[in-house]
Amino acid sequence: MIRPLQASDLAGVAEIWLNTNLKAHDFIPAEYWQDHFEQVKQMLPLAEVYLYEEQGEIQGFIGLSGSYIAGIFVCGQAQSRGIGRKLLDYAKAGKNRLELRVYQKNARAIAFYRREQFEIQSECLDGETGEKEYLMAWEA
């Protein structure tokens, strides 16, 4: 089931954010993600966030800011089960265009977004991490 974020979900969602980033971005020091943890917890309620839940347990979420995907995060044991695609399809259903930034070293995420019809628009540099990113976009 996909549903909007509620205040009671915040701690669990923030943990998924941290753990997923640590695993997917091992090329960025762990301190970077840990240092941003509290800021993300404060920002989550201000964003458009939808959770994927099974049997009362949050398995993943997508964060949106207008047509920009701030991220899709699926907890480790639930990955490769189609949850990311379901969250993305949910977002696509309400938008004509979606954009995101993805680290070039995150080959798994790039492959996922390409499978979901996203195309690379440009290359840029994340000023905070110094890592190269792609701007990717999808249009209905």
FIVO-587934 format. One line per 10 residues: number of its first residue (from 0); for each residue x, y, z of N, C-alpha, C. Coordinates in pm, whole numbers. Layout:
BEGIN
NUM = X Y Z X Y Z X Y Z ~ ...
END
This chain:
BEGIN
0 = 85 -117 0 0 0 0 90 125 0 ~ 54 222 -80 125 349 -84 37 455 -19 ~ 98 531 71 24 635 144 116 751 178 ~ 58 868 210 140 983 248 210 962 383 ~ 320 1031 400 394 1032 525 308 1092 637 ~ 315 1031 754 251 1085 873 360 1112 977 ~ 331 1199 1071 430 1237 1173 486 1115 1246 ~ 403 1016 1270 447 896 1343 544 809 1262 ~ 556 836 1132 644 759 1045 786 814 1040 ~ 804 934 1091 927 1009 1068 1054 935 1108
10 = 1060 878 1226 1181 811 1273 1217 693 1182 ~ 1120 612 1147 1145 496 1061 1189 536 922 ~ 1127 638 867 1162 686 733 1303 744 733 ~ 1338 819 836 1472 878 845 1578 768 855 ~ 1549 661 926 1644 549 936 1663 482 800 ~ 1554 464 726 1565 406 592 1650 498 504 ~ 1628 630 515 1708 726 438 1857 708 468 ~ 1891 703 596 2032 693 635 2093 561 590 ~ 2028 451 622 2084 319 589 2097 297 440 ~ 1999 343 363 2004 327 217 2116 411 158
20 = 2131 534 205 2240 618 154 2376 561 188 ~ 2392 511 309 2520 451 348 2556 333 258 ~ 2457 252 224 2481 134 143 2503 169 -5 ~ 2420 257 -58 2424 288 -202 2539 382 -238 ~ 2586 458 -143 2687 560 -172 2813 537 -88 ~ 2868 419 -97 2987 388 -18 3110 467 -63 ~ 3098 539 -174 3206 625 -224 3204 764 -159 ~ 3105 788 -74 3096 913 2 3116 877 149 ~ 3198 952 221 3221 918 363 3090 910 442 ~ 3080 811 528 2960 789 609 2924 912 692
30 = 3025 987 733 3001 1106 814 2912 1208 742 ~ 2924 1212 610 2842 1306 532 2694 1279 557 ~ 2655 1152 546 2514 1115 566 2475 1132 712 ~ 2560 1092 803 2530 1104 946 2516 1251 986 ~ 2599 1337 929 2593 1480 961 2464 1545 909 ~ 2403 1487 806 2281 1543 748 2153 1479 804 ~ 2168 1382 890 2054 1304 940 1948 1392 1007 ~ 1988 1478 1099 1891 1561 1171 1824 1661 1078 ~ 1900 1717 985 1844 1811 888 1738 1742 802 ~ 1765 1620 760 1670 1545 678 1543 1516 758
40 = 1557 1481 885 1439 1456 968 1350 1580 977 ~ 1411 1697 977 1334 1820 982 1270 1854 847 ~ 1336 1815 738 1287 1848 604 1180 1752 554 ~ 1184 1628 599 1089 1528 549 943 1571 560 ~ 899 1624 673 757 1662 682 719 1778 590 ~ 818 1851 540 791 1964 451 783 1923 305 ~ 826 1801 275 827 1751 138 702 1668 110 ~ 684 1635 -15 576 1545 -57 636 1404 -52 ~ 600 1328 50 660 1196 74 552 1090 76 ~ 576 982 1 482 870 -4 556 744 37
50 = 491 666 123 551 544 177 491 421 111 ~ 574 319 98 526 188 58 529 103 185 ~ 413 49 219 398 -25 344 341 -163 316 ~ 396 -263 384 343 -400 378 323 -449 520 ~ 206 -498 549 173 -552 681 212 -456 793 ~ 183 -328 772 208 -227 872 353 -183 887 ~ 441 -234 799 582 -200 808 626 -122 685 ~ 694 -10 707 742 73 597 858 2 528 ~ 843 -18 397 946 -85 318 1029 13 235 ~ 970 131 209 1041 229 129 959 356 116
60 = 1019 456 51 947 583 30 1006 659 -87 ~ 928 752 -138 972 845 -241 947 986 -190 ~ 1044 1074 -213 1031 1213 -175 1027 1300 -299 ~ 929 1389 -306 912 1477 -421 908 1622 -377 ~ 956 1707 -466 942 1851 -451 898 1902 -587 ~ 769 1915 -606 716 1946 -738 742 1830 -831 ~ 814 1855 -940 844 1748 -1035 982 1688 -1011 ~ 1049 1729 -901 1182 1679 -871 1174 1564 -771 ~ 1237 1452 -805 1244 1338 -713 1368 1357 -625 ~ 1345 1384 -498 1456 1400 -404 1520 1265 -374
70 = 1446 1158 -394 1503 1025 -377 1397 918 -364 ~ 1436 798 -401 1357 677 -376 1445 590 -288 ~ 1391 549 -176 1467 472 -78 1388 347 -41 ~ 1452 233 -56 1390 105 -20 1484 35 77 ~ 1430 -11 190 1515 -74 291 1579 -201 233 ~ 1695 -232 286 1780 -338 231 1711 -469 201 ~ 1638 -524 298 1577 -655 280 1462 -653 181 ~ 1412 -534 147 1298 -523 54 1341 -483 -88 ~ 1470 -464 -110 1517 -424 -242 1502 -537 -342 ~ 1492 -498 -469 1477 -591 -583 1345 -668 -578
80 = 1242 -607 -518 1109 -668 -515 1005 -582 -586 ~ 1051 -481 -660 960 -397 -737 902 -280 -660 ~ 946 -257 -538 891 -148 -456 930 -12 -514 ~ 1055 4 -554 1099 129 -615 1017 163 -739 ~ 990 64 -820 909 85 -941 766 125 -906 ~ 708 62 -804 572 98 -761 567 242 -711 ~ 666 283 -635 671 421 -586 688 519 -702 ~ 773 483 -796 794 569 -913 668 576 -999 ~ 602 464 -1020 477 464 -1097 372 552 -1029 ~ 368 549 -898 275 633 -822 302 781 -850
90 = 430 817 -849 467 956 -877 437 993 -1022 ~ 465 901 -1114 440 927 -1257 292 950 -1284 ~ 207 883 -1209 63 894 -1232 12 1036 -1207 ~ 83 1112 -1127 37 1247 -1095 119 1357 -1160 ~ 215 1320 -1245 305 1420 -1304 322 1394 -1454 ~ 351 1501 -1528 383 1487 -1670 533 1479 -1694 ~ 609 1525 -1597 755 1525 -1608 813 1506 -1468 ~ 921 1429 -1462 994 1409 -1338 1143 1424 -1366 ~ 1214 1483 -1271 1358 1499 -1282 1424 1452 -1153 ~ 1551 1419 -1163 1627 1378 -1046 1775 1393 -1076
100 = 1853 1388 -971 1999 1383 -983 2044 1251 -923 ~ 2140 1189 -989 2192 1061 -942 2343 1063 -958 ~ 2413 1014 -857 2559 1008 -864 2601 913 -976 ~ 2701 955 -1052 2750 873 -1163 2806 740 -1115 ~ 2856 734 -993 2910 610 -940 2801 514 -892 ~ 2676 558 -891 2566 473 -846 2504 403 -968 ~ 2579 308 -1022 2540 240 -1146 2406 168 -1132 ~ 2379 114 -1017 2252 42 -997 2133 137 -1012 ~ 2142 255 -952 2033 352 -963 2019 403 -1107 ~ 2129 429 -1173 2123 476 -1311 2054 371 -1399
110 = 2090 246 -1382 2026 138 -1459 1877 132 -1430 ~ 1840 147 -1305 1698 146 -1268 1623 258 -1338 ~ 1674 380 -1329 1603 493 -1390 1599 481 -1543 ~ 1703 429 -1603 1699 408 -1749 1591 307 -1786 ~ 1581 200 -1709 1474 101 -1734 1336 164 -1723 ~ 1325 267 -1640 1198 335 -1617 1179 455 -1709 ~ 1254 458 -1819 1240 558 -1926 1294 696 -1893 ~ 1381 707 -1795 1449 833 -1768 1568 844 -1863 ~ 1597 966 -1905 1710 991 -1994 1803 1093 -1929 ~ 1932 1075 -1953 2031 1169 -1900 2019 1299 -1979
120 = 2004 1409 -1905 1992 1541 -1965 2124 1618 -1963 ~ 2197 1604 -1852 2323 1675 -1839 2406 1614 -1727 ~ 2530 1660 -1720 2622 1617 -1615 2653 1738 -1529 ~ 2665 1717 -1398 2696 1829 -1309 2779 1776 -1192 ~ 2814 1866 -1103 2894 1830 -987 2818 1866 -861 ~ 2809 1772 -768 2749 1800 -638 2851 1878 -557 ~ 2820 2004 -529 2913 2091 -459 2947 2045 -318 ~ 2855 1974 -253 2880 1931 -115 2973 1809 -108 ~ 2956 1716 -202 3035 1592 -197 3151 1591 -295 ~ 3145 1678 -397 3247 1677 -500 3229 1565 -601
130 = 3118 1494 -592 3091 1381 -682 3016 1428 -806 ~ 3048 1365 -919 2977 1393 -1044 2838 1329 -1038 ~ 2742 1401 -1096 2604 1353 -1101 2550 1367 -1244 ~ 2444 1293 -1269 2365 1312 -1390 2233 1375 -1349 ~ 2185 1467 -1430 2046 1512 -1421 1971 1424 -1519 ~ 1870 1352 -1469 1790 1263 -1553 1646 1310 -1550 ~ 1575 1284 -1660 1436 1328 -1668 1350 1224 -1739 ~ 1223 1226 -1705 1120 1142 -1767 1006 1233 -1805 ~ 948 1208 -1922 829 1280 -1965 723 1183 -2010 ~ 599 1217 -1973 485 1131 -2009 465 1128 -2160
END
